[in-house]
């Protein structure tokens, strides 16, 4: 999980409102599938967009897989006009989703998320049932491959709850 430490600390230090989704969320729930980036769904209110833009500028964020000469101004207005972004930064790859297909926007995604203490900050992490929906909706081969393991983890969570484990 060390590849996510610096990006998460960056988001935490700048008080960016976001929900951890994707492969990192799966790993935090117990998946063995590895990922090489951090995916988050971010709040799109003006103050959060300003904090997010400041955080991204501080690590020299640049659009991933975009032409080098593409003019891109990294500010709150640009983030507002766009929705989903993939960045390469000094601290690793960071994918920002304003909307998660199958789930909706930040308010929908954060609802029911579990809080995890990570590197000194508390982050909401997409719950496993919603993660399955998101991966099924995305439909990419790498997402579809992850679903059986995630369903097994969800079933284990349900079984443990019924048997009285983890209910405190």
C-alpha positions as CSV (number, residue, x, y, z in Angstrom):
1,X,0.0,0.0,0.0
2,X,3.0,2.3,0.1
3,X,2.2,3.7,-3.4
4,X,-0.9,5.4,-1.9
5,X,0.7,6.9,1.2
6,X,1.9,10.1,-0.4
7,X,-1.2,10.8,-2.5
8,X,-3.5,10.1,0.6
9,X,-1.3,12.4,2.8
10,X,-1.5,15.1,0.1
11,X,-5.3,14.9,0.0
12,X,-5.5,14.8,3.8
13,X,-3.1,17.7,4.3
14,X,-5.3,19.8,2.0
15,X,-8.5,18.6,3.6
16,X,-9.9,17.5,0.2
17,X,-13.3,15.8,0.6
18,X,-13.1,12.6,-1.3
19,X,-14.1,8.9,-1.1
20,X,-11.5,6.2,-1.9
21,X,-12.8,4.0,-4.6
22,X,-11.4,1.5,-7.1
23,X,-8.6,-0.9,-6.4
24,X,-7.4,0.7,-3.2
25,X,-10.9,0.4,-1.8
26,X,-11.0,-3.2,-2.8
27,X,-7.6,-3.8,-1.1
28,X,-8.8,-2.1,2.1
29,X,-11.8,-4.4,2.2
30,X,-9.5,-7.4,1.9
31,X,-9.0,-8.0,-1.9
32,X,-5.8,-9.5,-3.1
33,X,-5.9,-7.6,-6.4
34,X,-3.1,-5.1,-6.8
35,X,-3.4,-1.6,-8.1
36,X,-0.9,1.0,-9.1
37,X,-2.9,4.2,-8.7
38,X,-5.3,5.9,-6.3
39,X,-8.9,6.5,-7.5
40,X,-11.1,8.9,-5.6
41,X,-14.5,10.4,-6.1
42,X,-14.2,14.1,-5.1
43,X,-16.7,16.7,-3.8
44,X,-17.4,19.4,-6.4
45,X,-18.3,22.3,-4.2
46,X,-16.2,25.5,-4.9
47,X,-14.2,25.3,-1.6
48,X,-13.3,21.7,-2.1
49,X,-12.3,22.3,-5.8
50,X,-10.0,25.1,-4.7
51,X,-8.4,22.8,-2.1
52,X,-8.0,20.0,-4.6
53,X,-6.5,22.4,-7.2
54,X,-4.0,23.7,-4.7
55,X,-3.1,20.1,-3.7
56,X,-2.6,19.1,-7.3
57,X,-0.5,22.1,-8.2
58,X,1.8,21.4,-5.2
59,X,2.8,18.1,-6.7
60,X,3.0,19.3,-10.3
61,X,0.0,17.4,-11.5
62,X,-0.2,16.9,-15.2
63,X,-2.8,15.1,-17.3
64,X,-1.9,11.5,-17.9
65,X,-1.9,10.3,-21.5
66,X,-2.4,13.8,-22.9
67,X,-0.1,15.5,-25.4
68,X,2.8,17.4,-23.8
69,X,1.9,20.6,-25.5
70,X,-1.8,20.5,-24.4
71,X,-2.7,23.8,-22.7
72,X,-4.2,22.9,-19.3
73,X,-4.7,25.4,-16.4
74,X,-5.1,23.5,-13.2
75,X,-7.5,25.5,-11.1
76,X,-10.9,25.1,-9.5
77,X,-12.7,26.4,-12.5
78,X,-11.1,23.8,-14.8
79,X,-12.0,21.1,-12.3
80,X,-15.6,22.4,-12.3
81,X,-15.8,22.4,-16.1
82,X,-14.5,18.9,-16.3
83,X,-15.6,15.8,-14.4
84,X,-13.2,12.9,-14.4
85,X,-9.4,13.4,-14.6
86,X,-6.3,11.2,-14.7
87,X,-3.2,12.8,-13.4
88,X,0.5,11.9,-13.1
89,X,2.0,13.7,-10.1
90,X,5.3,13.9,-8.2
91,X,3.6,11.5,-5.7
92,X,2.1,9.0,-8.1
93,X,-0.9,8.5,-10.3
94,X,-4.2,9.9,-9.1
95,X,-7.5,9.4,-10.8
96,X,-10.3,11.9,-9.9
97,X,-13.9,11.0,-10.6
98,X,-16.6,13.6,-10.2
99,X,-19.1,10.9,-11.0
100,X,-18.9,7.1,-10.5
101,X,-20.8,5.2,-13.2
102,X,-23.6,3.2,-11.6
103,X,-23.4,5.2,-8.3
104,X,-23.6,8.9,-9.0
105,X,-21.8,11.9,-7.6
106,X,-19.9,12.5,-4.4
107,X,-23.0,12.7,-2.1
108,X,-24.3,9.3,-3.4
109,X,-20.8,7.7,-3.3
110,X,-20.0,8.9,0.3
111,X,-23.3,7.7,1.7
112,X,-22.7,4.4,3.5
113,X,-18.9,4.5,3.1
114,X,-16.8,3.2,5.9
115,X,-14.2,5.5,7.6
116,X,-10.7,4.2,7.6
117,X,-7.7,5.8,9.5
118,X,-4.9,6.0,6.9
119,X,-1.6,7.7,7.4
120,X,-3.0,10.0,10.1
121,X,-6.1,11.0,8.2
122,X,-9.7,9.6,8.2
123,X,-11.0,8.8,4.7
124,X,-14.3,7.4,3.6
125,X,-13.9,4.2,1.6
126,X,-16.5,3.0,-0.8
127,X,-18.5,0.1,0.7
128,X,-18.0,-3.3,-0.9
129,X,-21.5,-3.6,-2.3
130,X,-21.2,-0.3,-4.1
131,X,-17.8,-1.2,-5.2
132,X,-19.2,-4.3,-6.9
133,X,-21.9,-2.2,-8.6
134,X,-19.3,0.3,-9.8
135,X,-17.0,-2.4,-11.2
136,X,-19.9,-4.2,-12.9
137,X,-21.1,-1.0,-14.5
138,X,-17.6,-0.1,-15.7
139,X,-17.5,-3.4,-17.4
140,X,-13.8,-3.4,-18.1
141,X,-12.0,-6.8,-18.1
142,X,-9.9,-5.8,-15.1
143,X,-13.0,-4.8,-13.2
144,X,-15.0,-7.9,-14.1
145,X,-12.2,-10.1,-13.0
146,X,-12.3,-8.5,-9.5
147,X,-16.1,-9.1,-8.9
148,X,-16.0,-12.7,-7.8
149,X,-13.5,-12.0,-5.1
150,X,-15.4,-8.9,-4.0
151,X,-18.6,-10.8,-3.8
152,X,-16.9,-13.5,-1.6
153,X,-15.7,-10.7,0.7
154,X,-19.2,-9.2,0.9
155,X,-20.7,-12.6,1.7
156,X,-18.1,-13.1,4.4
157,X,-19.0,-9.7,5.9
158,X,-22.7,-10.5,5.8
159,X,-22.1,-13.9,7.4
160,X,-19.9,-12.4,10.2
161,X,-22.6,-9.8,10.9
162,X,-25.3,-12.5,11.2
163,X,-23.1,-14.6,13.5
164,X,-22.4,-11.5,15.7
165,X,-18.9,-10.7,14.6
166,X,-18.0,-7.1,14.0
167,X,-21.3,-5.7,15.3
168,X,-19.9,-3.4,18.0
